[in-house]
Amino acid sequence: MRVVPVLLACTVLTGCVLNRRGTRPSDAGALDAGGPLVDAGPAPDARSPGVDAGPPTVDGGGCPSGRLYCPGAGCVEASTDPDHCGGCDERCSAPLNGMATCSGGACGFACEPGFDRDGAGCRPSRCGNGMLDMGEACDDGNGVAGDGCSESCAMESTATGTCPGAEIWLSGTRQHYTGDTRGQASTIRCSSTAAGPDAIFTIHTAWSGNLRIHLHPRGPWDATLNTRPSCPITGESYLCVDSGGGGADEQIFGGVFADGVYSVVVSGYRGGDAGSFEIWFEAG
């Protein structure tokens, strides 16, 4: 016979909750034609007769080593200059919301902040939208590190079976995380349920009001969800729910305080119940 949800009365989750080198002919100087010395003037650029090849360098060899002389631009780094990438006026292009790059004389592009590369284009970044997208382990609705979910949407700590587990900071917007109870310790009970391994989240709340927690098991295993005081975890749960069977979602709704710290524990109903899951938090 299944255990019905255990709801402990309370008002907060304390209540319920990233060489090409150009040269220029050296000045020809004076020509010895067998008669008086005649000033021949500077030699014209062999590539473009009549066009000034630029000011001479001290060694008479054109641009410094590693640079290319381009008319109208002077000496350029042809290996890195996107306007002269590999040669004069060889301009690199970029897609919408992208920036042209040049590396080793080959063109490329980088996407502007807030956009991710998508084939030959740039699309708005999905990391930071508060929803789990392909390749993300978490998404807390921002691109800031140090709050439990990195700027690239990777978990900054792991929800293990021992305190503090995954430590996360909640702002009240929808924030999405992942975890896995397999191979974790099994030390926390939810009434007579939650005999399976545990995954602990230590949450920090920034507001006073209600918090909704939604747990989605990935697979047919039977998950339970309970909230407790912050680590070390002792005593009874604030709230303990196991309202569905294998693969069913679980939810908790309760009150929190600003600057509050609470423990949220995901467990398996039976000892053999374990697996990966998604969990999200939002003010309700």
N, C-alpha and C positions, 0 to 999 in steps of 0.2 A: 504494500500500500504506500503511495507517495506521500511525502511530507508536504503539507500545505505551507504557503508563505508565512514566515514569522515576521510580524511587524511590531517593533518595539516602539511604544509611544514616545515621542519627543518632538521638539520644535526645530532642531537644526540637524545637520548631518552629524552634529553631536546629537542631531535630531533625526533624522530619518535619511541620508543622502548618498660648395671656384685654377766675284770681285773683278767687279768689273772696274777696270781702270781706264780712263780716257787720257790721252796725251795730246799735246798740242805741239806742233813744230816749234822748236826754239827760234828765237829771233835770228834772222839770217845775218845780221850785222852788215859790214862793208864787203863789197865784192871786188876782188882784184881782177880788173879787166886789162891789165897791162898799162894803164894810164893812171890818172888821178883817182884817189879813193872816192867812191860815190856812196852816199848813205842810201841803202836800199829800203830802209824802213822795216817794220815788222812783216814777217811772212804771213800771207793769208791762211785761213783755216782750209786745209786740203779737202775737208768734207763739204764745205759750203763757201766757195770763193767769194771774197768780198765781205764775209760776215766775221765780225770780231770773235775770236775764239775765247775771249775772256782774259782777265789779267794774268800775266805770267806769275809763276810761283818763284820762290827764291832759288829753287834748284833747276828751274827751267823745264820741269817735267809735267806741268799741268796741275791737276788736282792732287791732293794728298792721297797716299796709298789707301785703297778701299773705297774711294769716291769716284764718281763719274761726272764729267762736266756736261751740263745740258744748257744750251742757249736759253737765256731768259730766266733760268733757275739757278745757275751757278753750279757749284759742286754738290752733288746729292749722294745719299746712301742708296744706291740702286737695289740693295739687298733687303731694305726695310721700308723704303718710301713708297706708299701706295699710289702716288702720282707719277712715279718713275720706277716702277717695279720691274727690274731686270733690264731696263733701258729707258732712254729719254721719252717722256710723254706716254709711257706705257701705264695707263691709269687703270687701277683696280676698281671694280664696281661692287655694290652691296645691295641686298634685297631691302624691302621696306622694313624699317625698324632694325636695320643692321648697320655696321660700320666696316668699311673696307680695311683690310689688313694686307701686309706684305711681309713675307718671311722667306729668307733665302732666295729672293728674287721671284717668288711665286705668289700669286694673288690668293686671297682668302677673305673671310669676313667673320665678324663677331657680332653677336646680338646685343642690343642695348639693354641696360638694366630693366628688369621687369619682363624680359622676353627670353625664350629658350630656342635653341636651334632645332629646326624641324626640316631635315633634308636640305634643300637649297634655299630655305626661307627661315623666318623667325616668327614664332607664335607667342601669344601672351603666356607668361609663366603660369603653370598650374600650381606649383608649390606656393602656398600662402593663401589658397582659396578656402581653407577649412574643410576640404573634402579629400579623401584618399584617392589619388590617381595612380596609374601604373608606375611602379618603381619607387613609390613613397612608403616609408614606414610610419610616418606621422604627418599631420598637417594641422598646425595650430592657428592658421589664419594670418600669419605674418612671416616675414623673411628675416627674423631676428634670432640669433643663437643665444644660448644661455638660459632658456626657459623650458628646457626639456625636449624641445624639437628644434633641430638645427636649421640654418638658413637654406639648406638643401633638402629639408624634410627627411632627415634621418633621426632616429631616436638617440638622445644624448646619454641615456642610461637604460638599463634593461629591467623589465618587470620580472623580478625573481621571486622566489618563495621566502626570502629573508628581507628584513627591513634594511633600508627604506624602499628597496625595489626601484621602480622608475619614478623619479621626482619630477613633477611637472607643475607649472604655474598657469592657472586658469584666469582668463580675463572676463569671461561671461559670454563671449562669442563662441560659436561652435568650434570645438577643437577635437581632432580625431587622432587616435593612436592605435598601435597594434601590439600584440604580445603572444606568448606561447607558454602554456603551463607544462608541457612535456619536459621531463627531466628535472623539474623543480621540486623543492621540499614541500611536504604536506604537513603543516603544523597548525593550521587555523581551521576551526570548525564554525559552522553556521547552524546553531542548534544541533540537531542530530544529522544534518546533511554536510556537504562539502568535504567528503572524505578523500577526494582526489588532490593532486598537487596544486599549489597556489601560485598566483602572479599578483604581486602587490604594487599598487601605485600610491605614492605619497603626493597628495594634491594640496596646492596652496591657492586659496580663493581670494579674489581682489574685491569682492562686493558682499554686501549683506542682502540676502534675499533667497530665492529658490534656485536649486540646481537639479538638472535632470541628467541622469547617467543611463546610457543605452549600451548594452552588451550584445554583440552578435558573434556566436561561435561559427568558425569556418569549418563546417563539417557536422557530422551527426552526433558528436559527443554532447553530453548533458552538462551544461554549465550552471553555476550558481554565482550570485553577486551579493556582496555584503559590504557595509561601511562600518568603520570603527574609529576610535580615537587615533591620533597619530602615533607612530612608533615610539616606544616598544608596544606591541599589540598585546593587550591583556583584557580579560573580562569578556562580557557579552557584546554582540554586534549592536550598532544603532539600528540598522535595518538589514534584513536577510531575506532574499527572494530566490525562489526556485519554482516559478509558476508554470513552466513548460517542461516538455520532455527533451529527448535528444535532438540537438540542432535548433532548439527554440531560442528566440531572443529573450533577454531579461531587462527590466527597467527599474530604476529607483528614482524617486522624486522626493526632495526634502529641502530643508533650510540650511543655509550656511551663513557665516559671519565674515566681514571684511578682515583680511589678514588671518583667516582661519587656516588650520592645517589638519587634514584628515587622511585616513587610510581607506583605500578602496581595494577590495580583494576579490579576484576572480578565481574560482575553484571548480573542480569537477564534483558532480553529485556523488558518484561512487568512486572507489579507489582507482578503477580503470578508466574513468572519464578524464581525458586530457586532450589538448589540441591547441591550435592557433585561434586567435580571435581578433575582432575589432571592437574598440570601445570609444565612445565619444561623450563629451561633456558640453553642456550649454546652460546658460541661465534660463529658467523656466517661469 
